[in-house]
Amino acid sequence: MVWDRIVIRDSMGVYVNFNFSRDTEWVEVTRYHPYEGKVTIVVHDASILFIRVPEWVNREKIRIYVDDMERPLVWQKNYLKLDKLSKNQLIAVSYPLRWKETEEVIAKQRYRLLWKGDTVIEISPQGEKYPIFQRKHMRSNRAPMIKREYTLPQRQIHW
């Protein structure tokens, strides 16, 4: 159901609800997390766009660009609103990723978790037989970009 609702459209416009990479008939979303606090969106068919920003993001540090021109932030609840968009325009939303350390008890074991944005990049203890969260490469602030082609199915299955 989350996949189905990453991008939706209603009478008000197109909504990007989750910062996950996905192509739809309305927009193509590319997420740069956890390397960079950045999301890019290519417009296919969306004159009005609403982009949900995670609640942990510092609103004062957000920047939004349309075709490399900075735009003022227009908020509608937890969404940034852009209008007067046309096909093939490139939107970029950028913000600093938060670093956060937490302690959690999982299966009666205490762990220290290091978060970058909304991603756990380190956990200790890692485990002896099957060490987990070996993600030191995610400390980088530059996303290793790989060009991918998305395939839009002829028919969407909505759950």
C-alpha positions as CSV (number, residue, x, y, z in Angstrom):
1,M,0.0,0.0,0.0
2,V,2.9,2.3,0.6
3,W,4.2,1.7,-2.9
4,D,0.8,2.5,-4.2
5,R,0.7,5.8,-2.4
6,I,4.2,7.2,-2.9
7,V,2.7,9.4,-5.6
8,I,-1.1,10.0,-6.0
9,R,-3.3,12.4,-7.9
10,D,-6.6,14.0,-6.9
11,S,-8.6,17.0,-7.9
12,M,-6.1,19.4,-6.2
13,G,-3.0,18.1,-7.9
14,V,-0.2,15.5,-7.7
15,Y,1.1,14.5,-4.2
16,V,4.5,13.1,-3.5
17,N,3.8,11.5,-0.2
18,F,7.0,9.6,0.5
19,N,10.6,10.3,-0.6
20,F,11.2,7.0,-2.4
21,S,12.4,6.7,-6.0
22,R,9.5,5.9,-8.2
23,D,8.3,6.8,-11.7
24,T,4.6,7.4,-12.4
25,E,2.6,8.8,-15.3
26,W,2.7,12.2,-13.5
27,V,6.2,12.5,-12.1
28,E,9.5,10.7,-11.7
29,V,10.9,10.9,-8.1
30,T,14.6,10.2,-7.3
31,R,15.6,10.0,-3.7
32,Y,19.3,10.6,-2.6
33,H,18.9,9.5,1.0
34,P,20.8,8.5,3.1
35,Y,23.7,10.2,1.4
36,E,22.2,13.6,0.7
37,G,19.0,15.3,1.9
38,K,17.8,15.7,-1.6
39,V,14.9,14.6,-3.7
40,T,14.5,15.4,-7.4
41,I,11.3,15.3,-9.4
42,V,10.8,15.4,-13.2
43,V,7.4,16.5,-14.2
44,H,5.5,14.3,-16.7
45,D,2.0,15.5,-16.2
46,A,1.5,17.7,-13.1
47,S,0.8,21.4,-13.2
48,I,0.3,21.5,-9.4
49,L,2.6,19.5,-7.2
50,F,2.6,18.9,-3.4
51,I,5.8,17.4,-1.9
52,R,5.6,16.0,1.6
53,V,8.7,16.8,3.7
54,P,9.6,14.5,6.6
55,E,8.7,16.1,10.0
56,W,12.3,15.8,11.3
57,V,13.6,18.2,8.6
58,N,14.4,21.7,9.8
59,R,12.0,23.8,7.7
60,E,14.3,26.9,7.8
61,K,17.0,24.9,6.0
62,I,14.9,23.6,3.1
63,R,15.6,24.9,-0.4
64,I,13.5,24.2,-3.5
65,Y,14.5,24.8,-7.1
66,V,12.6,24.5,-10.4
67,D,15.0,24.2,-13.4
68,D,17.9,25.5,-11.2
69,M,15.9,28.7,-10.1
70,E,15.2,28.9,-6.4
71,R,11.6,29.3,-5.5
72,P,10.0,30.6,-2.3
73,L,8.6,28.0,0.0
74,V,4.8,27.8,-0.1
75,W,3.4,25.4,2.6
76,Q,0.1,23.7,2.7
77,K,0.2,21.8,6.0
78,N,3.2,19.4,5.7
79,Y,3.5,19.8,2.0
80,L,5.5,22.2,-0.2
81,K,3.2,23.4,-3.0
82,L,4.4,24.2,-6.5
83,D,2.1,25.3,-9.3
84,K,2.3,26.4,-12.9
85,L,4.6,23.5,-13.7
86,S,5.0,22.0,-17.2
87,K,6.3,18.8,-18.7
88,N,10.0,18.0,-18.3
89,Q,10.6,20.6,-15.6
90,L,13.1,19.5,-12.9
91,I,12.3,20.2,-9.3
92,A,15.0,19.7,-6.6
93,V,14.3,19.8,-2.9
94,S,17.3,19.9,-0.6
95,Y,17.8,20.0,3.2
96,P,20.4,18.8,5.7
97,L,20.0,15.3,7.0
98,R,19.9,15.0,10.8
99,W,22.3,12.8,12.7
100,K,20.8,11.1,15.7
101,E,22.0,8.4,18.1
102,T,19.5,6.3,20.0
103,E,19.5,3.4,22.4
104,E,17.0,0.6,21.7
105,V,16.2,-2.7,23.3
106,I,15.5,-5.3,20.7
107,A,14.8,-9.0,21.7
108,K,16.0,-8.1,25.3
109,Q,19.4,-6.9,23.9
110,R,20.4,-3.2,24.2
111,Y,21.7,-1.6,21.0
112,R,23.1,1.8,20.0
113,L,21.8,3.0,16.7
114,L,23.3,5.8,14.6
115,W,20.7,7.4,12.3
116,K,21.4,9.6,9.2
117,G,18.1,11.1,8.2
118,D,15.6,8.3,8.5
119,T,18.1,5.5,7.9
120,V,20.0,3.5,10.5
121,I,23.6,3.5,9.2
122,E,25.3,1.8,12.2
123,I,24.3,-0.5,15.0
124,S,26.4,-1.8,17.9
125,P,27.0,-4.4,18.9
126,Q,26.9,-5.6,15.3
127,G,26.8,-9.3,16.1
128,E,29.5,-11.9,15.8
129,K,28.2,-14.5,13.4
130,Y,26.2,-12.2,11.2
131,P,27.3,-8.5,11.6
132,I,24.5,-6.2,10.6
133,F,24.4,-2.5,9.5
134,Q,27.9,-2.4,8.1
135,R,27.2,0.9,6.3
136,K,30.2,3.1,6.8
137,H,29.9,4.1,3.2
138,M,26.7,5.9,4.0
139,R,28.6,8.5,6.1
140,S,29.4,10.1,2.7
141,N,27.5,13.2,1.7
142,R,27.6,12.4,-2.0
143,A,25.1,9.9,-3.4
144,P,26.6,7.2,-5.7
145,M,24.3,7.7,-8.6
146,I,23.4,4.9,-11.0
147,K,21.3,5.6,-14.0
148,R,18.2,3.4,-14.0
149,E,15.3,3.1,-16.4
150,Y,11.9,2.6,-14.8
151,T,9.3,0.5,-16.5
152,L,5.7,1.7,-16.1
153,P,3.4,-1.3,-16.3
154,Q,0.4,-1.1,-18.7
155,R,-1.9,-1.6,-15.8
156,Q,-1.4,-0.6,-12.2
157,I,-2.5,-2.9,-9.4
158,H,-3.9,-0.9,-6.5
159,W,-4.0,-2.7,-3.2
